Amino acid sequence: MRMQIINLAVQSKLKVYECTMTPQTLLSADEVFLTNAIKGIEWVASYRTKPYQNNSSRKLLDLLNSSIK
């Protein structure tokens, strides 16, 4: 699932960063989401007091759902 989401993101010209997650990287991120085979994409709404957007995760979820049909 992870590789499928990364491929969809790259095809959609979205920037993909893979890095070790630390509290500092979470606080500097614009958007955070998790992937797994059961749920697909799970958007993370916030970490501590930092809220996240969900524009890319919604777009990727739409692309993922349309690729499955």
mmCIF file of the N, C-alpha and C atoms, coordinates in Angstrom:
data_MODEL
# 
_entry.id   MODEL 
# 
loop_
_atom_site.group_PDB 
_atom_site.id 
_atom_site.type_symbol 
_atom_site.label_atom_id 
_atom_site.label_alt_id 
_atom_site.label_comp_id 
_atom_site.label_asym_id 
_atom_site.label_entity_id 
_atom_site.label_seq_id 
_atom_site.pdbx_PDB_ins_code 
_atom_site.Cartn_x 
_atom_site.Cartn_y 
_atom_site.Cartn_z 
_atom_site.occupancy 
_atom_site.B_iso_or_equiv 
_atom_site.pdbx_formal_charge 
_atom_site.auth_seq_id 
_atom_site.auth_comp_id 
_atom_site.auth_asym_id 
_atom_site.auth_atom_id 
_atom_site.pdbx_PDB_model_num 
ATOM 1   N N  . MET A 1 1  ? 0.828   -1.189 0.000   1.00 0.00 ? 1  MET A N  1 
ATOM 2   C CA . MET A 1 1  ? 0.000   0.000  0.000   1.00 0.00 ? 1  MET A CA 1 
ATOM 3   C C  . MET A 1 1  ? 0.877   1.259  0.000   1.00 0.00 ? 1  MET A C  1 
ATOM 4   N N  . ARG A 1 2  ? 1.920   1.238  0.825   1.00 0.00 ? 2  ARG A N  1 
ATOM 5   C CA . ARG A 1 2  ? 2.798   2.401  0.894   1.00 0.00 ? 2  ARG A CA 1 
ATOM 6   C C  . ARG A 1 2  ? 3.361   2.744  -0.476  1.00 0.00 ? 2  ARG A C  1 
ATOM 7   N N  . MET A 1 3  ? 3.878   1.751  -1.189  1.00 0.00 ? 3  MET A N  1 
ATOM 8   C CA . MET A 1 3  ? 4.473   2.003  -2.501  1.00 0.00 ? 3  MET A CA 1 
ATOM 9   C C  . MET A 1 3  ? 3.421   2.452  -3.509  1.00 0.00 ? 3  MET A C  1 
ATOM 10  N N  . GLN A 1 4  ? 2.224   1.912  -3.424  1.00 0.00 ? 4  GLN A N  1 
ATOM 11  C CA . GLN A 1 4  ? 1.151   2.327  -4.328  1.00 0.00 ? 4  GLN A CA 1 
ATOM 12  C C  . GLN A 1 4  ? 0.803   3.799  -4.109  1.00 0.00 ? 4  GLN A C  1 
ATOM 13  N N  . ILE A 1 5  ? 0.740   4.229  -2.863  1.00 0.00 ? 5  ILE A N  1 
ATOM 14  C CA . ILE A 1 5  ? 0.439   5.628  -2.552  1.00 0.00 ? 5  ILE A CA 1 
ATOM 15  C C  . ILE A 1 5  ? 1.577   6.532  -3.011  1.00 0.00 ? 5  ILE A C  1 
ATOM 16  N N  . ILE A 1 6  ? 2.820   6.106  -2.794  1.00 0.00 ? 6  ILE A N  1 
ATOM 17  C CA . ILE A 1 6  ? 3.966   6.900  -3.253  1.00 0.00 ? 6  ILE A CA 1 
ATOM 18  C C  . ILE A 1 6  ? 3.928   7.037  -4.770  1.00 0.00 ? 6  ILE A C  1 
ATOM 19  N N  . ASN A 1 7  ? 3.642   5.955  -5.481  1.00 0.00 ? 7  ASN A N  1 
ATOM 20  C CA . ASN A 1 7  ? 3.560   6.010  -6.951  1.00 0.00 ? 7  ASN A CA 1 
ATOM 21  C C  . ASN A 1 7  ? 2.445   6.938  -7.410  1.00 0.00 ? 7  ASN A C  1 
ATOM 22  N N  . LEU A 1 8  ? 1.284   6.875  -6.774  1.00 0.00 ? 8  LEU A N  1 
ATOM 23  C CA . LEU A 1 8  ? 0.187   7.780  -7.121  1.00 0.00 ? 8  LEU A CA 1 
ATOM 24  C C  . LEU A 1 8  ? 0.577   9.237  -6.878  1.00 0.00 ? 8  LEU A C  1 
ATOM 25  N N  . ALA A 1 9  ? 1.267   9.493  -5.786  1.00 0.00 ? 9  ALA A N  1 
ATOM 26  C CA . ALA A 1 9  ? 1.699   10.855 -5.472  1.00 0.00 ? 9  ALA A CA 1 
ATOM 27  C C  . ALA A 1 9  ? 2.687   11.372 -6.508  1.00 0.00 ? 9  ALA A C  1 
ATOM 28  N N  . VAL A 1 10 ? 3.654   10.553 -6.864  1.00 0.00 ? 10 VAL A N  1 
ATOM 29  C CA . VAL A 1 10 ? 4.657   10.970 -7.856  1.00 0.00 ? 10 VAL A CA 1 
ATOM 30  C C  . VAL A 1 10 ? 3.995   11.209 -9.211  1.00 0.00 ? 10 VAL A C  1 
ATOM 31  N N  . GLN A 1 11 ? 3.075   10.337 -9.611  1.00 0.00 ? 11 GLN A N  1 
ATOM 32  C CA . GLN A 1 11 ? 2.364   10.520 -10.878 1.00 0.00 ? 11 GLN A CA 1 
ATOM 33  C C  . GLN A 1 11 ? 1.531   11.803 -10.875 1.00 0.00 ? 11 GLN A C  1 
ATOM 34  N N  . SER A 1 12 ? 1.062   12.202 -9.698  1.00 0.00 ? 12 SER A N  1 
ATOM 35  C CA . SER A 1 12 ? 0.253   13.419 -9.569  1.00 0.00 ? 12 SER A CA 1 
ATOM 36  C C  . SER A 1 12 ? 1.097   14.653 -9.312  1.00 0.00 ? 12 SER A C  1 
ATOM 37  N N  . LYS A 1 13 ? 2.414   14.490 -9.384  1.00 0.00 ? 13 LYS A N  1 
ATOM 38  C CA . LYS A 1 13 ? 3.372   15.577 -9.183  1.00 0.00 ? 13 LYS A CA 1 
ATOM 39  C C  . LYS A 1 13 ? 3.318   16.163 -7.772  1.00 0.00 ? 13 LYS A C  1 
ATOM 40  N N  . LEU A 1 14 ? 2.988   15.327 -6.801  1.00 0.00 ? 14 LEU A N  1 
ATOM 41  C CA . LEU A 1 14 ? 3.047   15.731 -5.402  1.00 0.00 ? 14 LEU A CA 1 
ATOM 42  C C  . LEU A 1 14 ? 4.433   15.413 -4.868  1.00 0.00 ? 14 LEU A C  1 
ATOM 43  N N  . LYS A 1 15 ? 4.951   16.261 -4.009  1.00 0.00 ? 15 LYS A N  1 
ATOM 44  C CA . LYS A 1 15 ? 6.260   16.019 -3.415  1.00 0.00 ? 15 LYS A CA 1 
ATOM 45  C C  . LYS A 1 15 ? 6.128   14.932 -2.353  1.00 0.00 ? 15 LYS A C  1 
ATOM 46  N N  . VAL A 1 16 ? 7.052   13.992 -2.369  1.00 0.00 ? 16 VAL A N  1 
ATOM 47  C CA . VAL A 1 16 ? 7.061   12.892 -1.409  1.00 0.00 ? 16 VAL A CA 1 
ATOM 48  C C  . VAL A 1 16 ? 8.365   12.955 -0.631  1.00 0.00 ? 16 VAL A C  1 
ATOM 49  N N  . TYR A 1 17 ? 8.250   12.957 0.690   1.00 0.00 ? 17 TYR A N  1 
ATOM 50  C CA . TYR A 1 17 ? 9.423   12.946 1.556   1.00 0.00 ? 17 TYR A CA 1 
ATOM 51  C C  . TYR A 1 17 ? 9.335   11.741 2.472   1.00 0.00 ? 17 TYR A C  1 
ATOM 52  N N  . GLU A 1 18 ? 10.370  10.941 2.474   1.00 0.00 ? 18 GLU A N  1 
ATOM 53  C CA . GLU A 1 18 ? 10.470  9.848  3.423   1.00 0.00 ? 18 GLU A CA 1 
ATOM 54  C C  . GLU A 1 18 ? 11.606  10.199 4.379   1.00 0.00 ? 18 GLU A C  1 
ATOM 55  N N  . CYS A 1 19 ? 11.285  10.199 5.654   1.00 0.00 ? 19 CYS A N  1 
ATOM 56  C CA . CYS A 1 19 ? 12.295  10.575 6.644   1.00 0.00 ? 19 CYS A CA 1 
ATOM 57  C C  . CYS A 1 19 ? 11.955  9.941  7.982   1.00 0.00 ? 19 CYS A C  1 
ATOM 58  N N  . THR A 1 20 ? 12.910  9.992  8.875   1.00 0.00 ? 20 THR A N  1 
ATOM 59  C CA . THR A 1 20 ? 12.671  9.540  10.232  1.00 0.00 ? 20 THR A CA 1 
ATOM 60  C C  . THR A 1 20 ? 11.775  10.564 10.918  1.00 0.00 ? 20 THR A C  1 
ATOM 61  N N  . MET A 1 21 ? 10.717  10.090 11.535  1.00 0.00 ? 21 MET A N  1 
ATOM 62  C CA . MET A 1 21 ? 9.777   11.003 12.171  1.00 0.00 ? 21 MET A CA 1 
ATOM 63  C C  . MET A 1 21 ? 10.243  11.342 13.582  1.00 0.00 ? 21 MET A C  1 
ATOM 64  N N  . THR A 1 22 ? 10.387  12.615 13.823  1.00 0.00 ? 22 THR A N  1 
ATOM 65  C CA . THR A 1 22 ? 10.708  13.131 15.145  1.00 0.00 ? 22 THR A CA 1 
ATOM 66  C C  . THR A 1 22 ? 9.636   14.161 15.500  1.00 0.00 ? 22 THR A C  1 
ATOM 67  N N  . PRO A 1 23 ? 9.538   14.550 16.730  1.00 0.00 ? 23 PRO A N  1 
ATOM 68  C CA . PRO A 1 23 ? 8.584   15.619 17.064  1.00 0.00 ? 23 PRO A CA 1 
ATOM 69  C C  . PRO A 1 23 ? 8.813   16.888 16.234  1.00 0.00 ? 23 PRO A C  1 
ATOM 70  N N  . GLN A 1 24 ? 10.054  17.197 15.928  1.00 0.00 ? 24 GLN A N  1 
ATOM 71  C CA . GLN A 1 24 ? 10.357  18.396 15.141  1.00 0.00 ? 24 GLN A CA 1 
ATOM 72  C C  . GLN A 1 24 ? 9.844   18.270 13.707  1.00 0.00 ? 24 GLN A C  1 
ATOM 73  N N  . THR A 1 25 ? 10.011  17.085 13.089  1.00 0.00 ? 25 THR A N  1 
ATOM 74  C CA . THR A 1 25 ? 9.513   16.936 11.721  1.00 0.00 ? 25 THR A CA 1 
ATOM 75  C C  . THR A 1 25 ? 7.995   16.946 11.695  1.00 0.00 ? 25 THR A C  1 
ATOM 76  N N  . LEU A 1 26 ? 7.362   16.382 12.710  1.00 0.00 ? 26 LEU A N  1 
ATOM 77  C CA . LEU A 1 26 ? 5.893   16.430 12.770  1.00 0.00 ? 26 LEU A CA 1 
ATOM 78  C C  . LEU A 1 26 ? 5.395   17.857 12.911  1.00 0.00 ? 26 LEU A C  1 
ATOM 79  N N  . LEU A 1 27 ? 6.086   18.665 13.693  1.00 0.00 ? 27 LEU A N  1 
ATOM 80  C CA . LEU A 1 27 ? 5.660   20.055 13.885  1.00 0.00 ? 27 LEU A CA 1 
ATOM 81  C C  . LEU A 1 27 ? 5.943   20.929 12.671  1.00 0.00 ? 27 LEU A C  1 
ATOM 82  N N  . SER A 1 28 ? 6.873   20.529 11.818  1.00 0.00 ? 28 SER A N  1 
ATOM 83  C CA . SER A 1 28 ? 7.179   21.330 10.624  1.00 0.00 ? 28 SER A CA 1 
ATOM 84  C C  . SER A 1 28 ? 6.400   20.871 9.390   1.00 0.00 ? 28 SER A C  1 
ATOM 85  N N  . ALA A 1 29 ? 5.721   19.745 9.477   1.00 0.00 ? 29 ALA A N  1 
ATOM 86  C CA . ALA A 1 29 ? 4.991   19.202 8.321   1.00 0.00 ? 29 ALA A CA 1 
ATOM 87  C C  . ALA A 1 29 ? 3.715   19.983 8.050   1.00 0.00 ? 29 ALA A C  1 
ATOM 88  N N  . ASP A 1 30 ? 3.339   20.064 6.772   1.00 0.00 ? 30 ASP A N  1 
ATOM 89  C CA . ASP A 1 30 ? 2.063   20.667 6.374   1.00 0.00 ? 30 ASP A CA 1 
ATOM 90  C C  . ASP A 1 30 ? 0.936   19.650 6.445   1.00 0.00 ? 30 ASP A C  1 
ATOM 91  N N  . GLU A 1 31 ? 1.283   18.405 6.189   1.00 0.00 ? 31 GLU A N  1 
ATOM 92  C CA . GLU A 1 31 ? 0.271   17.351 6.138   1.00 0.00 ? 31 GLU A CA 1 
ATOM 93  C C  . GLU A 1 31 ? 0.907   16.027 6.556   1.00 0.00 ? 31 GLU A C  1 
ATOM 94  N N  . VAL A 1 32 ? 0.151   15.233 7.282   1.00 0.00 ? 32 VAL A N  1 
ATOM 95  C CA . VAL A 1 32 ? 0.623   13.924 7.727   1.00 0.00 ? 32 VAL A CA 1 
ATOM 96  C C  . VAL A 1 32 ? -0.505  12.926 7.527   1.00 0.00 ? 32 VAL A C  1 
ATOM 97  N N  . PHE A 1 33 ? -0.169  11.775 6.939   1.00 0.00 ? 33 PHE A N  1 
ATOM 98  C CA . PHE A 1 33 ? -1.153  10.698 6.850   1.00 0.00 ? 33 PHE A CA 1 
ATOM 99  C C  . PHE A 1 33 ? -0.433  9.363  6.935   1.00 0.00 ? 33 PHE A C  1 
ATOM 100 N N  . LEU A 1 34 ? -1.175  8.371  7.337   1.00 0.00 ? 34 LEU A N  1 
ATOM 101 C CA . LEU A 1 34 ? -0.656  7.016  7.485   1.00 0.00 ? 34 LEU A CA 1 
ATOM 102 C C  . LEU A 1 34 ? -1.310  6.132  6.437   1.00 0.00 ? 34 LEU A C  1 
ATOM 103 N N  . THR A 1 35 ? -0.651  5.049  6.068   1.00 0.00 ? 35 THR A N  1 
ATOM 104 C CA . THR A 1 35 ? -1.237  4.106  5.117   1.00 0.00 ? 35 THR A CA 1 
ATOM 105 C C  . THR A 1 35 ? -1.157  2.694  5.675   1.00 0.00 ? 35 THR A C  1 
ATOM 106 N N  . ASN A 1 36 ? -2.143  1.895  5.322   1.00 0.00 ? 36 ASN A N  1 
ATOM 107 C CA . ASN A 1 36 ? -2.080  0.460  5.565   1.00 0.00 ? 36 ASN A CA 1 
ATOM 108 C C  . ASN A 1 36 ? -3.047  -0.230 4.620   1.00 0.00 ? 36 ASN A C  1 
ATOM 109 N N  . ALA A 1 37 ? -2.924  -1.535 4.512   1.00 0.00 ? 37 ALA A N  1 
ATOM 110 C CA . ALA A 1 37 ? -3.701  -2.290 3.532   1.00 0.00 ? 37 ALA A CA 1 
ATOM 111 C C  . ALA A 1 37 ? -5.191  -2.324 3.852   1.00 0.00 ? 37 ALA A C  1 
ATOM 112 N N  . ILE A 1 38 ? -5.563  -2.197 5.107   1.00 0.00 ? 38 ILE A N  1 
ATOM 113 C CA . ILE A 1 38 ? -6.977  -2.257 5.487   1.00 0.00 ? 38 ILE A CA 1 
ATOM 114 C C  . ILE A 1 38 ? -7.675  -0.923 5.272   1.00 0.00 ? 38 ILE A C  1 
ATOM 115 N N  . LYS A 1 39 ? -7.116  0.157  5.811   1.00 0.00 ? 39 LYS A N  1 
ATOM 116 C CA . LYS A 1 39 ? -7.768  1.471  5.750   1.00 0.00 ? 39 LYS A CA 1 
ATOM 117 C C  . LYS A 1 39 ? -7.344  2.308  4.550   1.00 0.00 ? 39 LYS A C  1 
ATOM 118 N N  . GLY A 1 40 ? -6.270  1.955  3.897   1.00 0.00 ? 40 GLY A N  1 
ATOM 119 C CA . GLY A 1 40 ? -5.793  2.759  2.775   1.00 0.00 ? 40 GLY A CA 1 
ATOM 120 C C  . GLY A 1 40 ? -5.023  3.954  3.283   1.00 0.00 ? 40 GLY A C  1 
ATOM 121 N N  . ILE A 1 41 ? -5.672  5.113  3.321   1.00 0.00 ? 41 ILE A N  1 
ATOM 122 C CA . ILE A 1 41 ? -5.042  6.351  3.780   1.00 0.00 ? 41 ILE A CA 1 
ATOM 123 C C  . ILE A 1 41 ? -5.813  6.869  4.984   1.00 0.00 ? 41 ILE A C  1 
ATOM 124 N N  . GLU A 1 42 ? -5.087  7.140  6.042   1.00 0.00 ? 42 GLU A N  1 
ATOM 125 C CA . GLU A 1 42 ? -5.687  7.684  7.260   1.00 0.00 ? 42 GLU A CA 1 
ATOM 126 C C  . GLU A 1 42 ? -5.017  9.020  7.561   1.00 0.00 ? 42 GLU A C  1 
ATOM 127 N N  . TRP A 1 43 ? -5.774  10.100 7.432   1.00 0.00 ? 43 TRP A N  1 
ATOM 128 C CA . TRP A 1 43 ? -5.266  11.446 7.646   1.00 0.00 ? 43 TRP A CA 1 
ATOM 129 C C  . TRP A 1 43 ? -5.055  11.686 9.139   1.00 0.00 ? 43 TRP A C  1 
ATOM 130 N N  . VAL A 1 44 ? -3.963  12.351 9.487   1.00 0.00 ? 44 VAL A N  1 
ATOM 131 C CA . VAL A 1 44 ? -3.689  12.752 10.864  1.00 0.00 ? 44 VAL A CA 1 
ATOM 132 C C  . VAL A 1 44 ? -4.121  14.211 10.992  1.00 0.00 ? 44 VAL A C  1 
ATOM 133 N N  . ALA A 1 45 ? -5.081  14.477 11.864  1.00 0.00 ? 45 ALA A N  1 
ATOM 134 C CA . ALA A 1 45 ? -5.643  15.826 11.983  1.00 0.00 ? 45 ALA A CA 1 
ATOM 135 C C  . ALA A 1 45 ? -4.696  16.795 12.694  1.00 0.00 ? 45 ALA A C  1 
ATOM 136 N N  . SER A 1 46 ? -4.000  16.322 13.723  1.00 0.00 ? 46 SER A N  1 
ATOM 137 C CA . SER A 1 46 ? -3.129  17.229 14.459  1.00 0.00 ? 46 SER A CA 1 
ATOM 138 C C  . SER A 1 46 ? -2.127  16.445 15.299  1.00 0.00 ? 46 SER A C  1 
ATOM 139 N N  . TYR A 1 47 ? -1.099  17.154 15.713  1.00 0.00 ? 47 TYR A N  1 
ATOM 140 C CA . TYR A 1 47 ? -0.108  16.637 16.648  1.00 0.00 ? 47 TYR A CA 1 
ATOM 141 C C  . TYR A 1 47 ? 0.183   17.766 17.627  1.00 0.00 ? 47 TYR A C  1 
ATOM 142 N N  . ARG A 1 48 ? -0.016  17.492 18.896  1.00 0.00 ? 48 ARG A N  1 
ATOM 143 C CA . ARG A 1 48 ? 0.081   18.524 19.932  1.00 0.00 ? 48 ARG A CA 1 
ATOM 144 C C  . ARG A 1 48 ? -0.831  19.678 19.548  1.00 0.00 ? 48 ARG A C  1 
ATOM 145 N N  . THR A 1 49 ? -0.295  20.856 19.332  1.00 0.00 ? 49 THR A N  1 
ATOM 146 C CA . THR A 1 49 ? -1.135  22.003 18.958  1.00 0.00 ? 49 THR A CA 1 
ATOM 147 C C  . THR A 1 49 ? -1.080  22.299 17.463  1.00 0.00 ? 49 THR A C  1 
ATOM 148 N N  . LYS A 1 50 ? -0.378  21.465 16.692  1.00 0.00 ? 50 LYS A N  1 
ATOM 149 C CA . LYS A 1 50 ? -0.201  21.694 15.251  1.00 0.00 ? 50 LYS A CA 1 
ATOM 150 C C  . LYS A 1 50 ? -1.316  21.019 14.454  1.00 0.00 ? 50 LYS A C  1 
ATOM 151 N N  . PRO A 1 51 ? -2.192  21.791 13.806  1.00 0.00 ? 51 PRO A N  1 
ATOM 152 C CA . PRO A 1 51 ? -3.201  21.177 12.929  1.00 0.00 ? 51 PRO A CA 1 
ATOM 153 C C  . PRO A 1 51 ? -2.597  20.919 11.545  1.00 0.00 ? 51 PRO A C  1 
ATOM 154 N N  . TYR A 1 52 ? -3.096  19.893 10.869  1.00 0.00 ? 52 TYR A N  1 
ATOM 155 C CA . TYR A 1 52 ? -2.614  19.553 9.532   1.00 0.00 ? 52 TYR A CA 1 
ATOM 156 C C  . TYR A 1 52 ? -3.727  19.709 8.510   1.00 0.00 ? 52 TYR A C  1 
ATOM 157 N N  . GLN A 1 53 ? -3.314  20.022 7.285   1.00 0.00 ? 53 GLN A N  1 
ATOM 158 C CA . GLN A 1 53 ? -4.241  20.065 6.155   1.00 0.00 ? 53 GLN A CA 1 
ATOM 159 C C  . GLN A 1 53 ? -4.510  18.633 5.703   1.00 0.00 ? 53 GLN A C  1 
ATOM 160 N N  . ASN A 1 54 ? -5.520  18.448 4.875   1.00 0.00 ? 54 ASN A N  1 
ATOM 161 C CA . ASN A 1 54 ? -5.751  17.115 4.314   1.00 0.00 ? 54 ASN A CA 1 
ATOM 162 C C  . ASN A 1 54 ? -6.022  17.173 2.816   1.00 0.00 ? 54 ASN A C  1 
ATOM 163 N N  . ASN A 1 55 ? -5.479  18.165 2.143   1.00 0.00 ? 55 ASN A N  1 
ATOM 164 C CA . ASN A 1 55 ? -5.687  18.318 0.699   1.00 0.00 ? 55 ASN A CA 1 
ATOM 165 C C  . ASN A 1 55 ? -5.061  17.168 -0.095  1.00 0.00 ? 55 ASN A C  1 
ATOM 166 N N  . SER A 1 56 ? -3.803  16.873 0.169   1.00 0.00 ? 56 SER A N  1 
ATOM 167 C CA . SER A 1 56 ? -3.112  15.818 -0.570  1.00 0.00 ? 56 SER A CA 1 
ATOM 168 C C  . SER A 1 56 ? -3.667  14.446 -0.243  1.00 0.00 ? 56 SER A C  1 
ATOM 169 N N  . SER A 1 57 ? -3.970  14.212 1.020   1.00 0.00 ? 57 SER A N  1 
ATOM 170 C CA . SER A 1 57 ? -4.495  12.892 1.393   1.00 0.00 ? 57 SER A CA 1 
ATOM 171 C C  . SER A 1 57 ? -5.866  12.654 0.764   1.00 0.00 ? 57 SER A C  1 
ATOM 172 N N  . ARG A 1 58 ? -6.699  13.687 0.673   1.00 0.00 ? 58 ARG A N  1 
ATOM 173 C CA . ARG A 1 58 ? -8.001  13.527 -0.008  1.00 0.00 ? 58 ARG A CA 1 
ATOM 174 C C  . ARG A 1 58 ? -7.807  13.248 -1.491  1.00 0.00 ? 58 ARG A C  1 
ATOM 175 N N  . LYS A 1 59 ? -6.883  13.972 -2.114  1.00 0.00 ? 59 LYS A N  1 
ATOM 176 C CA . LYS A 1 59 ? -6.602  13.769 -3.538  1.00 0.00 ? 59 LYS A CA 1 
ATOM 177 C C  . LYS A 1 59 ? -6.085  12.350 -3.781  1.00 0.00 ? 59 LYS A C  1 
ATOM 178 N N  . LEU A 1 60 ? -5.154  11.898 -2.936  1.00 0.00 ? 60 LEU A N  1 
ATOM 179 C CA . LEU A 1 60 ? -4.606  10.556 -3.090  1.00 0.00 ? 60 LEU A CA 1 
ATOM 180 C C  . LEU A 1 60 ? -5.659  9.482  -2.828  1.00 0.00 ? 60 LEU A C  1 
ATOM 181 N N  . LEU A 1 61 ? -6.526  9.718  -1.875  1.00 0.00 ? 61 LEU A N  1 
ATOM 182 C CA . LEU A 1 61 ? -7.593  8.757  -1.604  1.00 0.00 ? 61 LEU A CA 1 
ATOM 183 C C  . LEU A 1 61 ? -8.539  8.647  -2.797  1.00 0.00 ? 61 LEU A C  1 
ATOM 184 N N  . ASP A 1 62 ? -8.875  9.767  -3.411  1.00 0.00 ? 62 ASP A N  1 
ATOM 185 C CA . ASP A 1 62 ? -9.699  9.757  -4.621  1.00 0.00 ? 62 ASP A CA 1 
ATOM 186 C C  . ASP A 1 62 ? -9.002  8.989  -5.748  1.00 0.00 ? 62 ASP A C  1 
ATOM 187 N N  . LEU A 1 63 ? -7.703  9.242  -5.934  1.00 0.00 ? 63 LEU A N  1 
ATOM 188 C CA . LEU A 1 63 ? -6.949  8.530  -6.976  1.00 0.00 ? 63 LEU A CA 1 
ATOM 189 C C  . LEU A 1 63 ? -6.865  7.043  -6.678  1.00 0.00 ? 63 LEU A C  1 
ATOM 190 N N  . LEU A 1 64 ? -6.660  6.700  -5.429  1.00 0.00 ? 64 LEU A N  1 
ATOM 191 C CA . LEU A 1 64 ? -6.589  5.299  -5.037  1.00 0.00 ? 64 LEU A CA 1 
ATOM 192 C C  . LEU A 1 64 ? -7.920  4.598  -5.297  1.00 0.00 ? 64 LEU A C  1 
ATOM 193 N N  . ASN A 1 65 ? -9.013  5.225  -4.905  1.00 0.00 ? 65 ASN A N  1 
ATOM 194 C CA . ASN A 1 65 ? -10.331 4.637  -5.120  1.00 0.00 ? 65 ASN A CA 1 
ATOM 195 C C  . ASN A 1 65 ? -10.656 4.504  -6.602  1.00 0.00 ? 65 ASN A C  1 
ATOM 196 N N  . SER A 1 66 ? -10.269 5.471  -7.407  1.00 0.00 ? 66 SER A N  1 
ATOM 197 C CA . SER A 1 66 ? -10.559 5.376  -8.841  1.00 0.00 ? 66 SER A CA 1 
ATOM 198 C C  . SER A 1 66 ? -9.670  4.347  -9.532  1.00 0.00 ? 66 SER A C  1 
ATOM 199 N N  . SER A 1 67 ? -8.475  4.085  -8.994  1.00 0.00 ? 67 SER A N  1 
ATOM 200 C CA . SER A 1 67 ? -7.599  3.083  -9.605  1.00 0.00 ? 67 SER A CA 1 
ATOM 201 C C  . SER A 1 67 ? -8.037  1.680  -9.292  1.00 0.00 ? 67 SER A C  1 
ATOM 202 N N  . ILE A 1 68 ? -8.812  1.501  -8.242  1.00 0.00 ? 68 ILE A N  1 
ATOM 203 C CA . ILE A 1 68 ? -9.287  0.185  -7.829  1.00 0.00 ? 68 ILE A CA 1 
ATOM 204 C C  . ILE A 1 68 ? -10.496 -0.255 -8.662  1.00 0.00 ? 68 ILE A C  1 
ATOM 205 N N  . LYS A 1 69 ? -11.297 0.703  -9.077  1.00 0.00 ? 69 LYS A N  1 
ATOM 206 C CA . LYS A 1 69 ? -12.540 0.376  -9.805  1.00 0.00 ? 69 LYS A CA 1 
ATOM 207 C C  . LYS A 1 69 ? -12.289 -0.199 -11.160 1.00 0.00 ? 69 LYS A C  1 
# 
